Amino acid sequence: MASNEHPMKVKLLDLVPQYESIRDEIGAAIDEVLSTQQFILGKKVEALEEEIARYCGVKHAVGVASGTDAILLTLMALGVKEGDEVVTTPYTFFSTVSCITRLGARPVLADIDPRTYNVDPDRVSKLVTRKTRAILVVHLFGQIAEMDAISEAAGRSGIPVVEDACQSIGARYKGKRAGSLGAAGCLSFFPSKNLGGFGDGGMIVTDNPSLADAARILRVHGGREKYYHDVVGINSRLDALQAAVLLVKLKRLDGWHEGRRKNAAYYDRELSKAAGVTIPYVEPHNESVYNQYVIRVKERDALRERLRERGVGCDVYYPVPLHLQKCFAFLGGKPGDFPESERAARETLALPVYPELGAAEKEYVVTSVRDFLERRA
Ligand SMILES: *Cc1c(COP(=O)(O)O)cnc(C)c1O
């Protein structure tokens, strides 16, 4: 039945065609590392740090074990500690907020702008107090947040703005790349990000040499020289194997971003003809890299169900805003605190947008969404 009626299957993300297109080069790069048997940090990691710094338009880059650790180590390097406050958003991936609480600091949440899903700068500026140690802004789904207004709110008190750019490597805001707009940017190389490795990985990018230096020490247990520890750090290093893979992929990254943008433009065009769906809004001064293509519909759960029946991969980012997570109950959050984040959690759905999507697949996604909306109209 359903499978005969709907023979097409479209995955939300399929990494296989990308791998096939670079298989030989990846194989050679991995073999090069294997023949040296040097797996921790080293030349490949240094080369990647240099190239990512150049790509993002900053002076320094520090390879770490994950995007989560990039955030944690940046906050540690900035001296965030117990009793401090860090202003951020409740509508993001878990680790944005968990890195704050892991240091004993308090996340102070500001609701989002419902058009972009990024934090609302007016709300941020109202929450800055004498206890605010940093503002941790998230560039969600591939679009940079309103950095000028946020930097202005921070600048009055000299508070560092940290960019969680885990979903937005390469995105531009008024011509400048993600990670070059604040005190530091945090990148993730998790496989589903626009620049994904073959496992976990992350990087901190910054123009500030002392911040970079602090992060470099903190990622190797807090010592400059082996077995001599100045501060208590952690073990969070980027593997040489990941760096080798990422160096091969980085050369193609802008082309892949372009592929995502073309797919997004196609969806924008086709879906704006349908009633009952809100397409992503990108500020005119922004260039999104569409880590996710996220639409908004009132009957989201029913649409998700229908798409799944038809073999169209889709998912919800994120079903529960962080102030309503069980583990953060101690912060006292309750339903109604952040209405826009809660509404976004109920109404948004991500569609397949990866660069290698075929024309027939995209058309099938659009037909499936429109078919659902017309039946409901
Ligand atoms: C993926 C992601 C992270 C965490 O990155 P990991 O590499 O998975 O640890 C943090 N913040 C945001 C917004 C992310 O999308």
The ligand as an SDF file (V2000), in Angstrom:
LIG
                    3D

 15 15  0  0  0  0  0  0  0  0999 V2000
   25.4390   20.9350   17.0920 C   0  0  0  0  0  0  0  0  0  0  0  0
   25.2830   22.0750   17.9960 C   0  0  0  0  0  0  0  0  0  0  0  0
   26.0290   22.1960   19.1660 C   0  0  0  0  0  0  0  0  0  0  0  0
   26.9280   21.1270   19.6910 C   0  0  0  0  0  0  0  0  0  0  0  0
   27.8450   20.6190   18.8070 O   0  0  0  0  0  0  0  0  0  0  0  0
   28.4470   19.1420   19.0520 P   0  0  0  0  0  0  0  0  0  0  0  0
   29.5920   19.1030   18.1000 O   0  0  0  0  0  0  0  0  0  0  0  0
   27.3630   18.1720   18.6820 O   0  0  0  0  0  0  0  0  0  0  0  0
   28.8560   19.0310   20.4470 O   0  0  0  0  0  0  0  0  0  0  0  0
   25.8820   23.3400   19.9360 C   0  0  0  0  0  0  0  0  0  0  0  0
   25.0210   24.3080   19.5850 N   0  0  0  0  0  0  0  0  0  0  0  0
   24.2780   24.2200   18.4700 C   0  0  0  0  0  0  0  0  0  0  0  0
   23.3520   25.3420   18.1250 C   0  0  0  0  0  0  0  0  0  0  0  0
   24.3720   23.1000   17.6480 C   0  0  0  0  0  0  0  0  0  0  0  0
   23.6030   23.0070   16.5590 O   0  0  0  0  0  0  0  0  0  0  0  0
  1  2  1  0
  2  3  1  0
  2 14  2  0
  3  4  1  0
  3 10  2  0
  4  5  1  0
  5  6  1  0
  6  7  2  0
  6  8  1  0
  6  9  1  0
 10 11  1  0
 11 12  2  0
 12 13  1  0
 12 14  1  0
 14 15  1  0
M  END
$$$$
